[in-house]
């Protein structure tokens, strides 16, 4: 959410500050980079602080800052990104895996360069491109670029085990008090996950290296070159590509830069014509024109995988409420995602979507 489910909080300002908010290890890396590039950073010990620190709005998992300092050339400045990892969120992903992915993506020319690491964060190259806004996802030209970039991303031969998305149910259960677990029907989730595993898998499904969190804040566009860069790989793993596309479509309901960033509007979910256009572009990137049957099958798979997305990020919201101190209504976000799961399940899974006792409308999750 650009910062891996990060662009969801609107509480941070966009004003400038000094380097005093940065860890000492990060400052050392910045000074080393400046020296390598022929610049000099004046810090407090030298009687000043030439670092300009600009918080990037929307940090949800990490604190993210744009760092600027003057160069030897007049009116020019250097820019990098410093990312300080959030506390308690390692339950969601392995930081070492993320760094390996980051380095691999950099070598493939797919994202920013890793400029340095410190114990609780890293320094990244600043990409001279614009982060997408929520409305950009509904622009047909931009959506076409995203479809093509997703196919390129999915076709990457990422080294390492081809493990699929993690199941966060155990963590959610362990952190939730009884009344919360009951309200969110966590005891029923093992069965729901089993149903999804049985009904969503078939032999012809495409597996690829997936981003798994392709919301607008994790997509950047160079409007001159008309090129897309996907950033922030915390949740990236091998997965069914239908899940990645479904998750991207679900993110069209969100705008994380409002006064109520946790509120979702599913009327903004793409219509059939938009989904068909996306699938046609995605599949044609393989070099062959897809048949109507192929497009129809992928659309069907993607729609079913929206259920997995709702379940996945619903559990993420429950866990985040207990491990993250960022000002965001995680529980309301989780409620909306899980309510959407229960509402759509009967329609998308047919007889498999029947809920014991006839409760399929998400009423237990309503406020």
C-alpha positions as CSV (number, residue, x, y, z in Angstrom):
1,X,0.0,0.0,0.0
2,X,4.8,3.2,-2.6
3,X,5.6,1.1,0.4
4,X,4.2,-2.4,0.5
5,X,0.7,-2.0,2.2
6,X,2.4,1.3,3.2
7,X,0.4,4.0,1.5
8,X,-2.5,3.7,3.8
9,X,-1.9,6.3,6.5
10,X,-2.5,10.0,5.9
11,X,-1.2,11.1,9.3
12,X,2.3,12.0,8.4
13,X,2.9,15.5,7.2
14,X,4.9,16.4,4.1
15,X,7.0,19.1,5.7
16,X,10.8,19.0,5.8
17,X,12.9,18.1,8.8
18,X,16.5,17.5,9.7
19,X,18.4,14.2,9.9
20,X,17.9,14.0,13.6
21,X,15.0,11.5,13.1
22,X,17.3,9.1,11.2
23,X,19.2,6.2,12.9
24,X,22.9,6.8,13.3
25,X,23.6,3.8,11.0
26,X,21.5,5.4,8.3
27,X,23.4,8.7,8.5
28,X,26.7,6.9,8.2
29,X,25.5,5.2,5.0
30,X,24.3,8.6,3.7
31,X,27.6,10.3,4.5
32,X,29.5,7.4,2.8
33,X,27.3,7.7,-0.3
34,X,27.8,11.5,-0.4
35,X,31.6,11.1,-0.1
36,X,31.6,8.5,-2.9
37,X,29.6,10.9,-5.1
38,X,31.8,13.9,-4.3
39,X,29.4,15.6,-2.0
40,X,29.8,16.6,1.7
41,X,27.0,16.3,4.3
42,X,27.4,18.7,7.2
43,X,25.9,17.1,10.3
44,X,25.3,18.3,13.8
45,X,29.0,17.6,14.8
46,X,30.1,19.9,12.0
47,X,27.9,22.7,13.2
48,X,24.9,22.1,10.9
49,X,22.7,19.6,9.2
50,X,22.6,19.6,5.4
51,X,20.2,16.7,5.2
52,X,16.7,17.5,4.1
53,X,14.3,14.8,5.4
54,X,10.8,14.7,3.8
55,X,8.4,12.1,5.2
56,X,6.6,10.3,2.5
57,X,2.9,10.1,3.3
58,X,1.1,6.8,3.7
59,X,3.6,4.7,5.7
60,X,1.8,1.6,6.8
61,X,4.5,-1.0,7.4
62,X,7.6,1.2,7.4
63,X,8.6,4.8,7.9
64,X,9.7,6.1,4.5
65,X,11.7,9.3,3.9
66,X,13.0,11.1,0.9
67,X,16.5,12.5,1.8
68,X,18.0,15.4,-0.1
69,X,21.3,17.2,0.3
70,X,23.2,19.8,-1.9
71,X,25.8,18.8,-4.4
72,X,28.9,20.7,-5.5
73,X,26.9,22.0,-8.4
74,X,24.9,25.1,-7.7
75,X,21.1,24.6,-7.3
76,X,21.5,20.8,-7.6
77,X,20.7,18.3,-4.9
78,X,21.0,14.6,-4.4
79,X,18.0,12.4,-3.6
80,X,17.7,8.9,-2.0
81,X,15.0,7.0,-0.1
82,X,15.5,5.8,3.5
83,X,13.1,3.1,4.7
84,X,12.9,2.3,8.4
85,X,11.3,-1.0,9.1
86,X,8.2,-1.1,11.3
87,X,8.1,-3.0,14.6
88,X,6.4,-6.3,14.9
89,X,5.5,-6.8,11.2
90,X,8.0,-9.6,10.5
91,X,5.1,-11.9,11.1
92,X,4.1,-11.1,7.5
93,X,7.3,-11.7,5.6
94,X,11.0,-12.6,5.9
95,X,13.2,-9.4,5.6
96,X,16.1,-11.5,4.2
97,X,13.9,-12.9,1.5
98,X,12.7,-9.4,0.7
99,X,16.2,-8.1,0.4
100,X,17.2,-11.0,-1.9
101,X,14.2,-10.2,-4.0
102,X,15.1,-6.5,-4.0
103,X,18.6,-7.2,-5.1
104,X,17.5,-9.6,-7.8
105,X,14.9,-7.1,-9.1
106,X,17.6,-4.3,-9.2
107,X,19.9,-6.6,-11.3
108,X,17.0,-7.2,-13.7
109,X,16.4,-3.5,-14.1
110,X,13.0,-3.8,-12.5
111,X,13.3,-1.4,-9.6
112,X,15.5,0.9,-7.5
113,X,19.1,0.0,-6.6
114,X,19.9,-1.0,-3.0
115,X,22.4,1.6,-1.8
116,X,22.9,0.4,1.7
117,X,21.5,-1.6,4.7
118,X,21.4,-0.9,8.4
119,X,19.9,-3.1,11.2
120,X,16.4,-1.8,11.0
121,X,16.2,-0.4,7.5
122,X,17.8,0.4,4.1
123,X,18.8,3.2,1.7
124,X,17.4,2.9,-1.8
125,X,17.9,4.7,-5.1
126,X,15.4,7.6,-5.7
127,X,13.4,6.8,-8.9
128,X,12.6,9.9,-11.0
129,X,9.0,8.9,-11.7
130,X,5.6,9.6,-10.3
131,X,3.8,7.3,-7.9
132,X,0.4,6.5,-9.1
133,X,-2.7,7.9,-7.5
134,X,-5.9,5.9,-6.8
135,X,-7.6,7.5,-9.9
136,X,-4.7,6.4,-12.2
137,X,-5.7,2.8,-11.8
138,X,-8.9,3.6,-13.7
139,X,-7.1,5.3,-16.6
140,X,-7.2,2.8,-19.6
141,X,-3.8,3.8,-20.9
142,X,-2.1,3.4,-17.5
143,X,-4.0,0.2,-16.9
144,X,-2.6,-1.2,-20.2
145,X,0.9,-0.4,-19.1
146,X,0.3,-2.1,-15.7
147,X,-1.1,-5.2,-17.5
148,X,2.1,-5.5,-19.6
149,X,4.4,-4.9,-16.7
150,X,2.6,-7.5,-14.5
151,X,3.2,-10.1,-17.2
152,X,6.8,-9.2,-17.4
153,X,7.1,-9.4,-13.6
154,X,5.3,-12.8,-13.4
155,X,7.7,-14.2,-16.0
156,X,10.8,-13.4,-14.0
157,X,12.8,-16.5,-13.0
158,X,13.3,-15.6,-9.4
159,X,15.8,-17.9,-7.7
160,X,14.9,-19.8,-4.6
161,X,12.0,-21.9,-3.5
162,X,8.7,-21.5,-5.3
163,X,6.7,-21.1,-2.2
164,X,3.2,-19.7,-2.3
165,X,1.6,-17.0,-0.2
166,X,1.8,-17.4,3.6
167,X,-1.3,-18.4,5.7
168,X,-1.6,-15.8,8.5
169,X,-4.6,-17.5,10.2
170,X,-2.5,-19.0,13.0
171,X,-1.1,-15.6,13.9
172,X,-4.5,-13.9,13.8
173,X,-5.9,-16.5,16.1
174,X,-3.1,-16.3,18.6
175,X,-3.4,-12.5,18.9
176,X,-7.2,-12.1,19.0
177,X,-9.1,-12.1,22.3
178,X,-12.2,-14.4,22.2
179,X,-14.8,-11.8,21.4
180,X,-12.7,-10.5,18.5
181,X,-12.1,-14.0,17.2
182,X,-15.9,-14.7,17.4
183,X,-16.8,-11.4,15.6
184,X,-14.4,-12.2,12.8
185,X,-15.4,-15.9,12.7
186,X,-11.8,-17.0,12.9
187,X,-12.8,-20.5,14.0
188,X,-14.4,-21.0,10.6
189,X,-11.4,-19.8,8.6
190,X,-9.5,-23.1,8.5
191,X,-12.5,-24.6,6.7
192,X,-12.8,-21.5,4.4
193,X,-9.1,-21.8,3.4
194,X,-9.6,-25.5,2.7
195,X,-12.6,-24.7,0.5
196,X,-10.6,-22.1,-1.4
197,X,-7.7,-24.4,-1.9
198,X,-10.0,-27.1,-3.4
199,X,-12.1,-24.9,-5.6
200,X,-9.5,-22.4,-6.9
201,X,-6.9,-24.9,-8.1
202,X,-7.0,-26.5,-11.5
203,X,-4.2,-27.9,-13.7
204,X,-4.1,-25.1,-16.2
205,X,-3.6,-22.2,-13.8
206,X,-0.6,-20.0,-14.4
207,X,2.1,-19.8,-11.7
208,X,4.5,-16.9,-11.6
209,X,6.6,-14.6,-9.4
210,X,3.9,-12.3,-8.0
211,X,4.0,-9.0,-6.2
212,X,0.9,-9.8,-4.1
213,X,0.4,-6.2,-3.1
214,X,0.0,-4.3,-6.3
215,X,-1.9,-1.2,-5.1
216,X,-1.3,2.2,-6.6
217,X,1.3,3.3,-4.2
218,X,3.6,0.4,-5.3
219,X,3.5,1.5,-8.9
220,X,5.5,4.3,-10.4
221,X,5.2,5.8,-13.9
222,X,7.7,7.7,-16.0
223,X,5.3,9.7,-18.1
224,X,7.9,10.8,-20.6
225,X,9.0,7.2,-21.4
226,X,5.6,5.8,-20.7
227,X,7.1,3.1,-18.6
228,X,6.0,1.5,-15.3
229,X,8.1,0.5,-12.4
230,X,6.8,-1.8,-9.7
231,X,8.4,-1.2,-6.2
232,X,8.3,-2.7,-2.7
233,X,8.6,-6.5,-2.7
234,X,7.8,-7.3,1.0
235,X,5.0,-9.7,0.1
236,X,6.4,-10.9,-3.2
237,X,6.5,-14.7,-3.8
238,X,5.6,-17.3,-6.3
239,X,1.8,-17.6,-6.5
240,X,-1.1,-18.1,-8.9
241,X,-1.0,-15.1,-11.2
242,X,-4.8,-15.0,-11.0
243,X,-4.4,-14.0,-7.4
244,X,-2.0,-11.1,-8.2
245,X,-4.4,-9.7,-10.8
246,X,-7.4,-10.2,-8.5
247,X,-5.6,-8.4,-5.7
248,X,-4.8,-5.5,-8.1
249,X,-8.5,-5.3,-9.1
250,X,-9.5,-5.3,-5.4
251,X,-7.1,-2.4,-4.7
252,X,-9.1,-0.3,-7.1
253,X,-11.7,0.1,-4.3
254,X,-9.1,1.9,-2.1
255,X,-7.8,5.4,-1.8
256,X,-5.2,5.5,1.0
257,X,-4.7,9.2,0.8
258,X,-7.9,10.5,2.2
259,X,-9.2,11.5,5.6
260,X,-10.6,7.9,5.9
261,X,-7.9,5.8,4.2
262,X,-9.4,2.6,5.6
263,X,-12.7,3.0,3.8
264,X,-13.2,0.9,0.6
265,X,-15.6,1.6,-2.2
266,X,-16.3,-1.6,-4.2
267,X,-18.3,0.3,-6.8
268,X,-14.9,1.2,-8.2
269,X,-14.0,-2.5,-8.8
270,X,-13.4,-2.7,-12.6
271,X,-16.4,-3.7,-14.8
272,X,-16.4,-6.6,-17.2
273,X,-15.2,-4.6,-20.2
274,X,-12.2,-3.2,-18.3
275,X,-11.3,-6.7,-17.0
276,X,-11.5,-8.2,-20.5
277,X,-9.3,-5.4,-21.9
278,X,-6.7,-6.0,-19.0
279,X,-6.7,-9.8,-19.6
280,X,-6.3,-9.4,-23.4
281,X,-3.3,-7.1,-23.0
282,X,-1.8,-9.3,-20.2
283,X,-2.1,-12.5,-22.2
284,X,-1.0,-11.0,-25.5
285,X,2.4,-10.0,-24.0
286,X,3.4,-13.7,-24.5
287,X,3.5,-13.0,-28.2
288,X,0.4,-14.8,-29.2
289,X,-3.1,-13.4,-29.5
290,X,-5.2,-15.0,-26.7
291,X,-8.4,-16.8,-27.6
292,X,-11.8,-15.7,-26.2
293,X,-11.8,-18.9,-24.2
294,X,-8.4,-18.1,-22.6
295,X,-9.6,-14.6,-21.7
296,X,-12.9,-16.0,-20.3
297,X,-11.0,-18.6,-18.2
298,X,-8.6,-16.1,-16.7
299,X,-11.4,-13.7,-15.9
300,X,-13.3,-16.5,-14.1
301,X,-10.1,-17.5,-12.2
302,X,-9.4,-13.9,-11.2
303,X,-12.9,-13.3,-9.9
304,X,-12.7,-16.4,-7.7
305,X,-9.3,-15.3,-6.4
306,X,-10.7,-12.1,-5.2
307,X,-12.0,-14.2,-2.3
308,X,-8.5,-15.2,-1.4
309,X,-7.4,-11.6,-1.5
310,X,-10.3,-10.5,0.8
311,X,-9.4,-13.4,3.2
312,X,-5.7,-12.7,3.1
313,X,-5.9,-8.9,3.8
314,X,-8.7,-9.3,6.3
315,X,-6.3,-11.5,8.4
316,X,-3.6,-8.9,7.7
317,X,-5.8,-6.2,9.2
318,X,-6.5,-8.2,12.3
319,X,-2.8,-8.9,12.9
320,X,-1.7,-5.4,12.1
321,X,-4.1,-4.0,14.8
322,X,-2.0,-5.9,17.4
323,X,1.5,-5.3,16.1
324,X,1.5,-1.9,14.3
325,X,1.2,1.5,16.1
326,X,0.6,3.5,12.9
327,X,-2.6,5.5,13.0
328,X,-4.9,3.5,10.7
329,X,-8.2,1.7,11.5
330,X,-6.9,-1.8,10.8
331,X,-9.9,-3.5,12.3
332,X,-12.5,-1.6,10.2
333,X,-10.3,-2.4,7.2
334,X,-10.3,-6.1,8.1
335,X,-14.1,-6.0,8.7
336,X,-14.7,-4.6,5.2
337,X,-12.5,-7.2,3.5
338,X,-13.9,-10.1,5.4
339,X,-17.5,-8.9,4.9
340,X,-16.8,-8.7,1.1
341,X,-15.5,-12.3,1.3
342,X,-18.8,-13.6,2.8
343,X,-20.9,-11.5,0.5
344,X,-19.2,-12.7,-2.7
345,X,-18.5,-16.3,-1.8
346,X,-22.0,-17.8,-2.7
347,X,-22.0,-16.1,-6.1
348,X,-18.4,-17.0,-7.0
349,X,-18.2,-20.6,-5.6
350,X,-21.8,-21.8,-6.3
351,X,-22.6,-24.8,-4.1
352,X,-19.2,-24.6,-2.4
353,X,-20.2,-21.1,-1.3
354,X,-23.2,-22.2,0.8
355,X,-22.6,-21.2,4.4
356,X,-23.8,-23.5,7.3
357,X,-26.9,-22.1,8.9
358,X,-27.7,-19.9,5.9
359,X,-25.5,-17.0,7.1
360,X,-23.8,-15.9,4.0
361,X,-24.3,-12.1,4.1
362,X,-21.5,-11.1,6.4
363,X,-23.9,-10.0,9.2
364,X,-21.6,-11.2,11.9
365,X,-19.1,-8.7,10.6
366,X,-21.5,-5.8,10.4
367,X,-21.3,-2.9,12.9
